[in-house]
Amino acid sequence: MTEKLVILDFSGTLCLAAPRFAAPSALREELEKSGLTALGVTPDVFWSELVNPTWTAGSTTRTGYRRVLTDRLADLTPQASRDDVARSISRFSDAYFQANSVDPLWSPFLETCIRQAGLAAVIASDHYAEATEAIVGSLAGIGIPARSLAEAPSSSPDEAVLVATSADLGAHKSSCEFWDSIRRSLNCRELRRVLLVDDFGINEPEGDAYGASEKVLQRKAETTARLEEVFRAPVSCFFFSLRPAAGASSADFRENRVITRIAEAEEALKQFLAA
């Protein structure tokens, strides 16, 4: 029986490569390599004309990233053949989902979770349909057994890390419906405690409105309250912020910060398990 639950955010927490992929200079390079620049897609166009208008449909259905972006760009560029559009989107998508990988530094944390009887670990993410396979495959690559939440009833939830995405569940993490689906799948009627590990958007690329401090704090408070409401158990929150202190913004600092914060998350997990 599941007594404790660990919920881990994906992008910006377990996955540090995806936010870097979306940073302006890196994104511009990927658009160029995929052929999307030749079709008129700049970083600004990518966000305002491709991603933002298709986000809800792409992230709450099984349609998929490739399909929604291909359909949208084909509508915006009637002068280009759909085959050319589809090939460019496919090349870009391949690179994007390759970046959707769990950082190996999280291996000890995840290994502790799957060894612990009575504990379920769930990676919860607002994401596209292709993400589940990418995340499960990434975990397999670092030796962590994982499966989609949809397969959870097939065996005990403490035998593998479970992956729950908005595309699979049909709702975003901001809704109670998303968390209710997880609760029903785990059948955790007498849950004692929940540990949430999340960056709440603060580790997104600089300039991304999603990572604005006031929105991050609001998201943190709302998510914690929602989890307590749905799971009817006390929620401990480990805020996985990589923001540097004033005057310390180098890449070396960030890498050291990642190592330090993951070690601190492991300590938070130990305390959570001991409670």
C-alpha positions as a printed Julia matrix, in Angstrom:
275×3 Matrix{Float64}:
  0.0    0.0     0.0
  1.28   3.46   -0.91
  1.82   5.53    2.24
  4.1    8.25    0.93
  4.28  10.04   -2.4
  7.16  11.92   -4.03
  6.16  14.22   -6.89
  8.9   15.54   -9.15
  8.63  18.28  -11.71
 10.36  17.63  -15.03
 11.5   20.65  -17.04
 13.77  22.87  -14.97
 14.03  20.29  -12.2
 14.84  16.74  -13.32
 15.54  17.98  -16.84
 17.97  20.87  -17.09
 18.69  20.54  -20.81
 15.21  21.54  -22.05
 15.34  25.07  -20.61
 18.82  25.49  -22.11
 17.45  24.3   -25.47
 14.82  27.06  -25.28
 17.3   29.83  -24.46
 17.35  32.44  -27.27
 20.79  31.69  -28.74
 20.35  27.91  -28.6
 16.83  28.09  -30.01
 18.01  30.26  -32.91
 20.68  27.68  -33.74
 18.18  24.78  -33.66
 15.73  26.65  -35.88
 18.52  27.22  -38.38
 19.72  23.6   -38.35
 16.22  22.19  -38.77
 15.37  24.38  -41.76
 12.67  26.34  -39.92
 14.57  29.62  -40.26
 14.35  29.26  -44.03
 10.58  29.01  -43.62
 10.49  32.33  -41.77
 10.5   31.02  -38.21
 12.47  33.28  -35.88
 12.57  32.71  -32.09
  9.81  35.31  -31.67
  7.66  33.69  -34.35
  8.3   30.28  -32.85
  6.81  31.3   -29.5
  4.1   33.75  -30.56
  2.84  32.05  -33.72
  3.63  28.35  -33.26
  3.9   27.3   -29.62
  1.58  29.64  -27.75
 -1.49  29.27  -30.02
 -1.17  25.45  -30.05
 -0.12  24.85  -26.45
 -3.48  23.8   -25.04
 -4.31  21.42  -27.87
 -0.77  20.06  -27.95
 -0.38  19.55  -24.22
 -3.8   18.16  -23.25
 -4.42  15.72  -26.11
 -2.58  12.84  -27.77
 -2.22  14.83  -31.0
  1.46  15.46  -30.38
  4.03  18.2   -30.78
  4.96  17.38  -34.36
  1.38  17.35  -35.59
  0.19  20.56  -33.95
  3.28  22.51  -35.04
  3.19  21.09  -38.56
 -0.49  21.97  -38.96
  0.04  25.46  -37.62
  3.12  26.26  -39.71
  1.54  24.83  -42.85
 -1.37  27.23  -42.35
  1.01  30.16  -41.84
  3.18  29.34  -44.89
  0.88  28.35  -47.76
  3.73  29.05  -50.19
  5.74  26.14  -48.75
  4.95  22.49  -49.38
  3.54  20.58  -46.42
  6.26  17.97  -46.86
  8.98  20.59  -46.42
  7.22  21.95  -43.35
  6.79  18.46  -41.88
 10.45  17.55  -42.45
 11.71  20.73  -40.77
  9.35  20.31  -37.82
 10.4   16.67  -37.5
 14.11  17.56  -37.4
 13.45  20.25  -34.8
 11.24  17.93  -32.72
 13.88  15.19  -32.71
 16.41  17.63  -31.26
 13.9   18.99  -28.76
 12.85  15.64  -27.34
 16.45  14.5   -27.22
 16.97  17.42  -24.85
 14.04  16.16  -22.75
 16.19  13.89  -20.61
 16.6   13.37  -16.88
 19.96  14.62  -15.64
 22.06  11.63  -14.42
 22.85  13.58  -11.25
 19.33  12.68  -10.09
 20.04   8.92  -10.23
 20.77   8.45   -6.48
 17.59  10.32   -5.53
 15.45   8.23   -7.9
 17.13   4.97   -6.88
 16.28   5.71   -3.25
 12.65   6.26   -4.23
 12.2    2.95   -6.04
 13.94   0.99   -3.26
 11.57   2.34   -0.62
  8.59   0.13    0.16
  5.29   1.97    0.43
  6.51   4.96   -1.56
  5.44   6.01   -5.04
  7.49   8.45   -7.13
  5.71  10.34   -9.9
  7.21  12.69  -12.49
  4.44  15.19  -13.21
  4.73  17.48  -16.22
  2.68  19.72  -18.47
  3.97  18.35  -21.74
  3.24  16.93  -25.19
  2.28  13.36  -26.09
  5.8   12.47  -27.23
  7.26  13.4   -23.86
  6.2   10.26  -22.0
  8.25   7.97  -24.24
 11.18  10.41  -24.15
 11.18  10.59  -20.34
 10.77   6.83  -19.84
 13.57   6.18  -22.35
 15.82   8.75  -20.66
 15.3    7.09  -17.28
 16.06   3.67  -18.75
 19.31   5.12  -20.08
 20.48   5.89  -16.53
 19.26   2.59  -15.13
 15.99   3.77  -13.55
 12.9    1.63  -14.28
  9.95   3.77  -15.3
  6.59   3.56  -16.98
  3.64   5.72  -17.88
  1.08   6.3   -15.15
 -1.44   4.65  -17.48
  0.43   1.36  -16.9
  0.55   1.77  -13.1
 -2.15  -0.79  -12.27
 -0.06  -3.53  -13.93
  2.26  -3.75  -10.92
  3.13  -2.09   -7.63
  3.83   1.67   -7.98
  6.99   1.35   -5.86
  8.73  -0.81   -8.46
  9.31   2.01  -10.93
  9.13   5.75  -11.34
  5.78   6.74  -12.84
  5.46   9.4   -15.55
  2.31  11.51  -15.7
  1.94  14.18  -18.39
 -0.88  16.56  -19.17
 -1.18  15.05  -22.64
 -1.78  11.6   -21.13
 -4.19  12.83  -18.46
 -6.01  15.42  -20.56
 -5.51  18.24  -18.06
 -2.79  20.61  -16.88
 -1.1   20.52  -13.46
 -2.97  23.69  -12.51
 -6.2   21.67  -12.35
 -7.43  19.33   -9.63
 -8.36  16.91  -12.41
 -4.69  16.24  -13.15
 -3.9   15.34   -9.53
 -7.15  13.44   -9.06
 -6.13  11.19  -11.95
 -2.86  10.41  -10.2
 -4.58   9.75   -6.89
 -7.06   7.34   -8.5
 -4.32   5.52  -10.42
 -2.23   5.01   -7.28
 -5.27   4.1    -5.16
 -3.57   5.88   -2.25
 -6.49   6.2     0.16
 -4.44   6.56    3.34
 -1.51   8.66    2.19
  0.55   9.95    5.12
  2.82  12.52    3.49
  3.72  14.1     0.14
  7.09  15.52   -0.94
  6.99  17.92   -3.87
 10.26  18.76   -5.7
  9.69  21.55   -8.19
 11.29  24.7    -9.58
  7.84  26.24  -10.27
  9.27  27.82  -13.42
 12.09  29.81  -11.82
 14.78  27.93  -13.78
 13.33  28.84  -17.17
 15.58  30.92  -19.48
 16.15  34.54  -18.51
 13.44  36.75  -19.97
 10.8   34.01  -20.02
  7.66  35.46  -18.38
  6.82  32.02  -16.95
  9.78  32.36  -14.61
  8.86  35.8   -13.24
  9.34  35.81   -9.46
  5.79  36.82   -8.57
  4.33  34.1   -10.78
  6.71  31.52   -9.37
  5.69  32.27   -5.78
  2.01  32.22   -6.68
  2.43  28.9    -8.53
  4.26  27.41   -5.55
  1.5   28.38   -3.1
 -1.31  27.25   -5.38
  0.29  23.9    -6.21
  0.99  23.07   -2.58
 -2.58  23.92   -1.58
 -4.0   21.9    -4.47
 -1.98  18.82   -3.53
 -3.09  19.04    0.09
 -6.7   19.32   -1.06
 -6.56  16.35   -3.44
 -4.36  13.96   -1.45
 -5.6   15.02    2.02
 -2.08  14.76    3.43
  0.57  17.25    4.55
  2.82  18.43    1.71
  6.53  19.23    2.12
  7.97  21.33   -0.68
 11.58  21.37   -1.85
 11.95  24.49   -4.0
 14.56  23.57   -6.62
 15.79  27.05   -7.52
 19.06  27.47   -9.38
 18.96  31.26   -9.4
 22.42  32.59   -8.52
 23.11  34.99   -5.71
 23.85  38.58   -6.67
 27.14  38.85   -8.52
 27.44  35.1    -9.22
 26.07  34.26  -12.65
 28.75  32.22  -14.42
 28.17  28.82  -15.99
 30.57  27.33  -13.47
 28.46  28.67  -10.65
 25.32  27.19  -12.17
 26.9   23.75  -12.53
 28.07  23.84   -8.92
 24.65  25.07   -7.89
 22.99  22.1    -9.62
 25.19  19.62   -7.75
 24.58  21.37   -4.44
 20.82  21.64   -4.86
 20.41  17.99   -5.88
 22.43  16.96   -2.82
 20.11  19.11   -0.71
 17.09  17.46   -2.36
 18.52  14.05   -1.42
 18.8   15.21    2.19
 15.2   16.46    2.09
 14.16  13.03    0.81
 15.97  11.29    3.69
 14.19  13.49    6.21
 10.87  12.87    4.46
 11.35   9.11    4.62
 12.38   9.23    8.27
  9.33  11.24    9.34
